[in-house]
């Protein structure tokens, strides 16, 4: 997938934020920093909000 190609370059730099979105798609296809966002109102989403950053879950 494209995120693997991007990660090769973007993970070389500290604190780089990246995301991509393809128009007219469902939120199941969203990725932020290569991670699929957690379900709304979940503990993982609350952790993302508290950290103000995407976190693996």
Biotite code that builds the C-alpha atoms (Angstrom):
import biotite.structure as struc

atoms = struc.array([
    struc.Atom([0.000, 0.000, 0.000], chain_id="A", res_id=1, res_name="UNK", atom_name="CA", element="C"),
    struc.Atom([1.080, 3.615, -0.468], chain_id="A", res_id=2, res_name="UNK", atom_name="CA", element="C"),
    struc.Atom([1.573, 4.148, 3.258], chain_id="A", res_id=3, res_name="UNK", atom_name="CA", element="C"),
    struc.Atom([4.482, 1.665, 3.186], chain_id="A", res_id=4, res_name="UNK", atom_name="CA", element="C"),
    struc.Atom([6.174, 3.732, 0.495], chain_id="A", res_id=5, res_name="UNK", atom_name="CA", element="C"),
    struc.Atom([5.570, 6.999, 2.370], chain_id="A", res_id=6, res_name="UNK", atom_name="CA", element="C"),
    struc.Atom([6.667, 5.547, 5.706], chain_id="A", res_id=7, res_name="UNK", atom_name="CA", element="C"),
    struc.Atom([10.077, 4.760, 4.239], chain_id="A", res_id=8, res_name="UNK", atom_name="CA", element="C"),
    struc.Atom([10.707, 8.496, 3.885], chain_id="A", res_id=9, res_name="UNK", atom_name="CA", element="C"),
    struc.Atom([8.563, 10.075, 6.583], chain_id="A", res_id=10, res_name="UNK", atom_name="CA", element="C"),
    struc.Atom([9.712, 7.920, 9.495], chain_id="A", res_id=11, res_name="UNK", atom_name="CA", element="C"),
    struc.Atom([13.243, 9.243, 8.989], chain_id="A", res_id=12, res_name="UNK", atom_name="CA", element="C"),
    struc.Atom([12.199, 12.561, 10.553], chain_id="A", res_id=13, res_name="UNK", atom_name="CA", element="C"),
    struc.Atom([11.139, 13.112, 14.149], chain_id="A", res_id=14, res_name="UNK", atom_name="CA", element="C"),
    struc.Atom([7.675, 14.588, 14.759], chain_id="A", res_id=15, res_name="UNK", atom_name="CA", element="C"),
    struc.Atom([6.504, 14.488, 11.128], chain_id="A", res_id=16, res_name="UNK", atom_name="CA", element="C"),
    struc.Atom([2.711, 14.266, 10.902], chain_id="A", res_id=17, res_name="UNK", atom_name="CA", element="C"),
    struc.Atom([1.108, 12.954, 7.754], chain_id="A", res_id=18, res_name="UNK", atom_name="CA", element="C"),
    struc.Atom([-2.279, 11.721, 6.684], chain_id="A", res_id=19, res_name="UNK", atom_name="CA", element="C"),
    struc.Atom([-4.110, 10.999, 3.489], chain_id="A", res_id=20, res_name="UNK", atom_name="CA", element="C"),
    struc.Atom([-7.751, 10.788, 2.576], chain_id="A", res_id=21, res_name="UNK", atom_name="CA", element="C"),
    struc.Atom([-9.465, 9.808, -0.635], chain_id="A", res_id=22, res_name="UNK", atom_name="CA", element="C"),
    struc.Atom([-12.635, 11.785, -1.339], chain_id="A", res_id=23, res_name="UNK", atom_name="CA", element="C"),
    struc.Atom([-16.057, 10.178, -1.205], chain_id="A", res_id=24, res_name="UNK", atom_name="CA", element="C"),
    struc.Atom([-14.948, 7.222, 0.867], chain_id="A", res_id=25, res_name="UNK", atom_name="CA", element="C"),
    struc.Atom([-16.273, 5.823, 4.093], chain_id="A", res_id=26, res_name="UNK", atom_name="CA", element="C"),
    struc.Atom([-14.369, 6.514, 7.294], chain_id="A", res_id=27, res_name="UNK", atom_name="CA", element="C"),
    struc.Atom([-13.267, 2.864, 7.369], chain_id="A", res_id=28, res_name="UNK", atom_name="CA", element="C"),
    struc.Atom([-10.705, 3.865, 4.728], chain_id="A", res_id=29, res_name="UNK", atom_name="CA", element="C"),
    struc.Atom([-9.211, 6.812, 6.660], chain_id="A", res_id=30, res_name="UNK", atom_name="CA", element="C"),
    struc.Atom([-5.618, 6.603, 7.835], chain_id="A", res_id=31, res_name="UNK", atom_name="CA", element="C"),
    struc.Atom([-3.679, 9.042, 10.010], chain_id="A", res_id=32, res_name="UNK", atom_name="CA", element="C"),
    struc.Atom([0.086, 8.532, 10.178], chain_id="A", res_id=33, res_name="UNK", atom_name="CA", element="C"),
    struc.Atom([-0.521, 5.095, 8.697], chain_id="A", res_id=34, res_name="UNK", atom_name="CA", element="C"),
    struc.Atom([-3.027, 4.112, 11.398], chain_id="A", res_id=35, res_name="UNK", atom_name="CA", element="C"),
    struc.Atom([-6.740, 3.509, 11.010], chain_id="A", res_id=36, res_name="UNK", atom_name="CA", element="C"),
    struc.Atom([-8.537, 5.785, 13.511], chain_id="A", res_id=37, res_name="UNK", atom_name="CA", element="C"),
    struc.Atom([-10.215, 3.994, 16.415], chain_id="A", res_id=38, res_name="UNK", atom_name="CA", element="C"),
    struc.Atom([-14.004, 3.723, 16.653], chain_id="A", res_id=39, res_name="UNK", atom_name="CA", element="C"),
    struc.Atom([-15.795, 6.839, 17.874], chain_id="A", res_id=40, res_name="UNK", atom_name="CA", element="C"),
    struc.Atom([-16.226, 7.192, 21.636], chain_id="A", res_id=41, res_name="UNK", atom_name="CA", element="C"),
    struc.Atom([-13.888, 4.239, 22.274], chain_id="A", res_id=42, res_name="UNK", atom_name="CA", element="C"),
    struc.Atom([-11.119, 4.207, 24.884], chain_id="A", res_id=43, res_name="UNK", atom_name="CA", element="C"),
    struc.Atom([-8.606, 4.252, 22.037], chain_id="A", res_id=44, res_name="UNK", atom_name="CA", element="C"),
    struc.Atom([-10.195, 7.393, 20.581], chain_id="A", res_id=45, res_name="UNK", atom_name="CA", element="C"),
    struc.Atom([-10.049, 9.052, 24.004], chain_id="A", res_id=46, res_name="UNK", atom_name="CA", element="C"),
    struc.Atom([-6.348, 8.137, 24.229], chain_id="A", res_id=47, res_name="UNK", atom_name="CA", element="C"),
    struc.Atom([-5.761, 9.726, 20.804], chain_id="A", res_id=48, res_name="UNK", atom_name="CA", element="C"),
    struc.Atom([-7.537, 12.885, 21.933], chain_id="A", res_id=49, res_name="UNK", atom_name="CA", element="C"),
    struc.Atom([-5.611, 13.051, 25.206], chain_id="A", res_id=50, res_name="UNK", atom_name="CA", element="C"),
    struc.Atom([-2.261, 12.540, 23.460], chain_id="A", res_id=51, res_name="UNK", atom_name="CA", element="C"),
    struc.Atom([-3.306, 14.823, 20.585], chain_id="A", res_id=52, res_name="UNK", atom_name="CA", element="C"),
    struc.Atom([-1.620, 12.261, 18.356], chain_id="A", res_id=53, res_name="UNK", atom_name="CA", element="C"),
    struc.Atom([-2.439, 8.965, 16.668], chain_id="A", res_id=54, res_name="UNK", atom_name="CA", element="C"),
    struc.Atom([-1.436, 5.968, 18.781], chain_id="A", res_id=55, res_name="UNK", atom_name="CA", element="C"),
    struc.Atom([-1.325, 2.264, 17.945], chain_id="A", res_id=56, res_name="UNK", atom_name="CA", element="C"),
    struc.Atom([-4.200, 0.357, 19.534], chain_id="A", res_id=57, res_name="UNK", atom_name="CA", element="C"),
])
